[in-house]
Amino acid sequence: MRRGLRRGALGGLALLAAGCAQPDPERHFAEMQASLLAKGWLRTDIAPADAPYDRRDLERNFRLIAFRTEFPDAGDILDERPLSKWRGDLTWRMLGEVRPSDRARMETLGARIAQATGLEVREAGTGETARMTIMYLGPDSRPRMRAALGTRYSDAQLQMFDAWASQLWVVCYATTYRGGDGRWNTAAMIGIRDELPDLLRDSCLDEEVVQALGLPNDDATVRPSIFNDDEEFAFMTEHDADLLRILYDPRLQPGMTEAEAAPIVRRIVDEMTDVPARLPARERARQAPAKPAARTPQGRPPNPLPPRRGVGEQVS
């Protein structure tokens, strides 16, 4: 999950609590996108000049995003999780109400992912099993897809699908599946509401695909990034591509703890000569500008209410 759109979530919960009908989804999400754009959010620039970062920022942010999770298992300490990575080619297929622009967006994203990770990213061919299934489903097609998936997956494996299909405020989600020894992500299922307007639709795709590769967390202090619930950036930024570069360095292995990986992460980051070693003080001051009042926690649902986007994990 990337960003909560929690003000919208609260509105939906209030309607449900009052026993009122939920708003028309297309109108609801169109108004939500318009509101975000009016605030200057959902930015499409991927290397923003007003959000510089240095190697220490990358090191810190990687540890926050790669070794934490929004949905900790029972018994997890401080939500810490071992490192996970995608294994093998990333072959994808889109199902449902797919538009030409959806494939075009995935082609663009896939090229950037391939450059950052070294993975081969391509649409699955005819008769080939796709390892990442991306579903664009409207209210009529979601029940049919649930019935079809129910013949292949258990109810426990479809918990995220069910939450997404039944709750208006869960806009999109990803579930990853780990095979073999349980360390590698080997498959993923992504759901995106067909009711979404174009920019929110594309933004969901960017985040859910990238999070399925092994960057599962969101953190309010990570910027410039899609791994932040404030909705400031719509697309994977250069900062986020740098996080993928770190993750897919062969010196980092899935299953490593944060303590085991920390010295390796520092060495990798110190070798990234295209990233400043340390920002000058004047640039540091620009990195985290004061956020407008609308971004404050007022009106957001308290934990543990789940945010609008989710990443779950299953071990096959």
C-alpha positions as CSV (number, residue, x, y, z in Angstrom):
1,M,0.0,0.0,0.0
2,R,1.3,3.4,-0.8
3,R,-1.0,6.2,0.3
4,G,-4.1,6.2,2.4
5,L,-6.4,8.8,0.8
6,R,-7.7,8.5,4.4
7,R,-10.0,11.5,4.2
8,G,-11.9,9.7,1.5
9,A,-11.8,6.5,3.5
10,L,-13.3,8.2,6.5
11,G,-16.2,9.5,4.4
12,G,-17.0,6.0,3.2
13,L,-16.8,4.5,6.7
14,A,-19.1,7.2,8.0
15,L,-21.7,6.4,5.4
16,L,-21.5,2.7,6.2
17,A,-21.8,3.4,9.9
18,A,-24.9,5.5,9.3
19,G,-26.5,2.9,7.2
20,C,-26.5,5.1,4.1
21,A,-25.8,4.1,0.6
22,Q,-22.2,4.4,-0.5
23,P,-21.5,7.2,-3.1
24,D,-21.3,6.5,-6.8
25,P,-17.8,5.1,-7.1
26,E,-16.9,6.9,-10.4
27,R,-18.0,10.2,-9.1
28,H,-16.4,9.6,-5.7
29,F,-13.0,8.8,-7.2
30,A,-13.2,11.6,-9.9
31,E,-13.8,14.1,-7.1
32,M,-11.0,12.6,-5.1
33,Q,-8.5,12.9,-8.0
34,A,-9.7,16.5,-8.7
35,S,-9.2,17.4,-5.1
36,L,-5.7,16.0,-5.0
37,L,-4.7,17.7,-8.2
38,A,-6.1,21.0,-6.9
39,K,-3.6,20.7,-4.0
40,G,-0.7,20.1,-6.3
41,W,-0.5,16.4,-5.5
42,L,-0.4,13.3,-7.7
43,R,2.7,14.8,-9.3
44,T,4.0,13.1,-12.4
45,D,7.6,14.4,-12.3
46,I,10.0,11.6,-11.3
47,A,13.1,13.7,-10.4
48,P,11.7,16.7,-8.5
49,A,14.1,19.5,-8.0
50,D,12.3,20.5,-4.7
51,A,13.0,17.1,-3.1
52,P,16.7,16.4,-3.2
53,Y,18.2,13.4,-1.4
54,D,21.6,12.0,-0.6
55,R,23.2,8.6,0.1
56,R,22.3,8.6,3.8
57,D,18.7,9.4,2.9
58,L,18.7,6.4,0.5
59,E,20.2,4.1,3.1
60,R,17.7,5.2,5.8
61,N,14.7,5.1,3.4
62,F,15.7,1.6,2.1
63,R,15.7,0.2,5.6
64,L,12.3,1.8,6.3
65,I,10.6,0.5,3.2
66,A,12.3,-2.9,2.6
67,F,12.4,-4.2,6.2
68,R,9.0,-3.0,7.5
69,T,5.5,-4.0,6.5
70,E,2.1,-2.4,6.9
71,F,0.5,-5.7,7.8
72,P,2.8,-7.4,10.4
73,D,2.3,-11.0,11.3
74,A,1.4,-11.8,14.9
75,G,4.6,-11.7,17.0
76,D,6.5,-9.4,14.7
77,I,8.7,-7.0,16.6
78,L,8.4,-3.4,15.4
79,D,6.9,-4.7,12.2
80,E,10.3,-5.9,11.1
81,R,10.4,-8.4,8.2
82,P,13.2,-10.2,6.4
83,L,14.3,-9.0,3.0
84,S,12.3,-10.3,0.0
85,K,13.0,-10.1,-3.7
86,W,11.4,-11.3,-7.0
87,R,13.0,-14.4,-8.6
88,G,13.1,-14.9,-12.3
89,D,11.4,-13.1,-15.2
90,L,8.5,-10.8,-14.4
91,T,5.9,-11.9,-16.9
92,W,2.6,-10.1,-16.6
93,R,-0.9,-10.4,-18.0
94,M,-3.8,-8.0,-17.6
95,L,-7.4,-9.2,-17.2
96,G,-10.8,-7.5,-17.1
97,E,-11.6,-4.0,-18.3
98,V,-8.2,-3.4,-19.8
99,R,-7.5,-0.2,-21.8
100,P,-4.7,0.4,-24.3
101,S,-3.4,3.0,-21.9
102,D,-3.0,0.4,-19.2
103,R,-0.6,-1.7,-21.3
104,A,1.2,1.4,-22.4
105,R,1.7,2.4,-18.8
106,M,3.0,-1.0,-17.8
107,E,5.4,-1.0,-20.8
108,T,6.9,2.3,-19.6
109,L,7.0,1.1,-16.0
110,G,8.5,-2.3,-17.0
111,A,11.3,-0.6,-18.9
112,R,12.3,1.4,-15.8
113,I,12.0,-1.6,-13.5
114,A,14.2,-3.7,-15.9
115,Q,16.8,-0.9,-15.9
116,A,16.9,-0.7,-12.1
117,T,16.8,-4.4,-11.3
118,G,18.1,-6.4,-14.3
119,L,14.9,-8.4,-14.3
120,E,13.3,-9.2,-17.7
121,V,9.9,-7.6,-17.6
122,R,7.5,-8.5,-20.4
123,E,3.9,-9.3,-21.2
124,A,3.3,-13.1,-21.1
125,G,2.8,-14.7,-24.4
126,T,-0.1,-16.8,-25.6
127,G,-0.2,-20.0,-23.6
128,E,2.5,-18.8,-21.2
129,T,1.7,-18.7,-17.5
130,A,2.0,-15.1,-16.2
131,R,3.7,-14.7,-12.9
132,M,2.0,-11.4,-12.2
133,T,-1.7,-11.0,-12.9
134,I,-3.0,-7.5,-13.0
135,M,-6.8,-7.2,-12.8
136,Y,-8.8,-4.1,-13.8
137,L,-12.3,-5.0,-12.5
138,G,-15.6,-3.1,-12.2
139,P,-18.4,-3.9,-9.8
140,D,-20.0,-6.4,-12.1
141,S,-16.9,-8.3,-13.0
142,R,-15.4,-8.5,-9.5
143,P,-17.9,-11.2,-8.3
144,R,-17.3,-13.3,-11.5
145,M,-13.5,-13.0,-11.0
146,R,-13.9,-14.0,-7.3
147,A,-15.8,-17.2,-8.3
148,A,-13.1,-18.1,-10.9
149,L,-10.2,-17.5,-8.4
150,G,-12.0,-19.5,-5.8
151,T,-11.5,-22.6,-7.8
152,R,-7.7,-22.1,-7.6
153,Y,-7.0,-20.4,-4.3
154,S,-8.2,-20.8,-0.8
155,D,-10.3,-18.2,1.0
156,A,-7.3,-17.3,3.1
157,Q,-5.2,-16.6,0.0
158,L,-8.0,-14.3,-1.3
159,Q,-8.5,-12.2,1.8
160,M,-7.0,-9.1,0.2
161,F,-9.2,-9.6,-2.9
162,D,-12.3,-9.8,-0.7
163,A,-11.4,-6.7,1.2
164,W,-10.8,-4.8,-2.0
165,A,-13.9,-6.1,-3.7
166,S,-16.2,-5.2,-0.8
167,Q,-14.8,-2.0,0.6
168,L,-14.9,1.2,-1.4
169,W,-12.0,2.7,0.4
170,V,-9.7,-0.2,-0.6
171,V,-8.8,1.2,-4.1
172,C,-6.1,-1.3,-5.2
173,Y,-4.1,-4.0,-3.7
174,A,-1.3,-6.5,-4.4
175,T,-0.8,-10.0,-2.9
176,T,2.6,-11.7,-3.4
177,Y,3.2,-15.4,-3.3
178,R,6.4,-17.0,-2.2
179,G,7.5,-20.4,-3.4
180,G,10.2,-22.9,-2.5
181,D,11.9,-22.0,0.7
182,G,9.6,-19.0,1.2
183,R,12.3,-16.4,0.6
184,W,11.6,-15.4,-3.0
185,N,8.5,-13.7,-4.4
186,T,7.6,-15.8,-7.3
187,A,4.1,-14.6,-8.2
188,A,1.7,-11.7,-7.6
189,M,-1.9,-10.8,-8.0
190,I,-2.9,-7.1,-8.3
191,G,-6.4,-5.6,-8.3
192,I,-7.2,-2.1,-9.5
193,R,-10.7,-0.7,-9.6
194,D,-12.0,0.0,-13.1
195,E,-13.9,3.0,-11.6
196,L,-10.7,5.0,-11.1
197,P,-10.0,8.0,-13.3
198,D,-6.8,7.8,-15.4
199,L,-4.2,9.2,-13.1
200,L,-5.3,7.3,-10.0
201,R,-5.5,4.2,-12.1
202,D,-2.0,4.6,-13.4
203,S,-0.7,5.5,-10.0
204,C,-2.1,2.4,-8.5
205,L,-0.3,0.3,-11.1
206,D,3.1,1.9,-10.4
207,E,2.9,1.3,-6.7
208,E,1.4,-2.1,-6.6
209,V,3.9,-3.6,-9.2
210,V,6.9,-2.0,-7.5
211,Q,5.8,-3.1,-4.0
212,A,5.4,-6.7,-5.2
213,L,9.1,-6.7,-6.1
214,G,10.1,-6.5,-2.4
215,L,9.5,-2.9,-1.2
216,P,6.3,-3.5,0.8
217,N,6.1,-0.6,3.3
218,D,5.0,3.0,3.3
219,D,6.4,5.7,5.5
220,A,5.4,9.3,5.9
221,T,9.0,10.5,6.1
222,V,10.2,9.0,2.8
223,R,10.4,11.5,0.0
224,P,10.3,11.9,-3.0
225,S,8.5,8.6,-3.2
226,I,5.4,6.6,-4.0
227,F,6.0,4.8,-0.7
228,N,4.3,7.5,1.2
229,D,0.6,7.8,2.0
230,D,0.4,11.5,1.3
231,E,-0.3,11.0,-2.5
232,E,2.3,13.6,-3.4
233,F,3.8,11.6,-6.3
234,A,1.8,9.5,-8.7
235,F,4.6,7.5,-10.4
236,M,7.8,5.7,-9.4
237,T,10.4,8.4,-8.8
238,E,14.1,8.2,-9.4
239,H,14.5,7.9,-5.7
240,D,12.3,4.8,-5.8
241,A,14.3,3.4,-8.8
242,D,17.4,3.8,-6.6
243,L,15.7,1.8,-3.9
244,L,15.2,-1.0,-6.4
245,R,18.8,-0.7,-7.5
246,I,19.9,-1.3,-3.9
247,L,17.4,-4.2,-3.4
248,Y,18.5,-6.1,-6.6
249,D,22.2,-5.8,-5.9
250,P,23.3,-9.5,-5.8
251,R,25.1,-8.9,-2.5
252,L,21.7,-8.6,-0.8
253,Q,19.9,-12.0,-0.4
254,P,16.3,-12.6,0.5
255,G,15.8,-13.7,4.0
256,M,18.4,-11.3,5.4
257,T,17.5,-9.4,8.5
258,E,18.0,-5.7,8.7
259,A,21.0,-6.1,11.0
260,E,22.6,-8.6,8.5
261,A,21.9,-6.4,5.5
262,A,22.8,-3.0,7.0
263,P,26.6,-2.9,6.4
264,I,26.0,-4.3,2.8
265,V,23.4,-1.6,2.1
266,R,25.8,1.1,3.3
267,R,28.5,-0.2,0.9
268,I,26.1,-0.4,-2.0
269,V,24.8,3.2,-1.4
270,D,28.3,4.5,-1.0
271,E,29.1,3.2,-4.5
272,M,26.2,5.1,-6.0
273,T,28.3,8.0,-7.4
274,D,25.3,9.5,-9.2
275,V,23.7,10.3,-5.8
276,P,25.3,13.1,-3.7
277,A,27.2,11.8,-0.7
278,R,25.8,14.5,1.5
279,L,23.4,17.4,0.7
280,P,24.6,20.9,1.5
281,A,22.7,22.5,4.4
282,R,20.6,24.7,2.1
283,E,19.5,21.7,0.1
284,R,18.8,19.7,3.2
285,A,16.4,22.5,4.3
286,R,14.5,22.0,1.0
287,Q,14.2,18.3,1.4
288,A,11.2,18.3,3.8
289,P,9.2,21.4,3.3
290,A,6.4,22.2,5.7
291,K,3.3,20.3,4.6
292,P,0.1,22.1,4.0
293,A,-2.6,21.8,6.6
294,A,-4.6,19.3,4.5
295,R,-1.8,16.8,4.9
296,T,-2.0,16.7,8.7
297,P,-3.4,13.7,10.5
298,Q,-6.7,15.5,11.1
299,G,-9.6,13.5,9.6
300,R,-7.5,10.3,9.1
301,P,-8.8,7.0,10.6
302,P,-6.8,5.9,13.6
303,N,-4.8,2.6,13.4
304,P,-5.5,-0.2,13.0
305,L,-7.9,0.8,10.2
306,P,-6.3,-0.4,7.0
307,P,-5.3,2.1,4.3
308,R,-6.6,2.2,0.8
309,R,-3.8,0.2,-0.8
310,G,-2.5,-3.0,0.5
311,V,0.2,-5.5,0.0
312,G,-0.2,-9.0,1.5
313,E,2.1,-12.0,1.4
314,Q,1.3,-15.7,1.1
315,V,3.7,-18.6,1.2
316,S,2.7,-21.3,-1.4
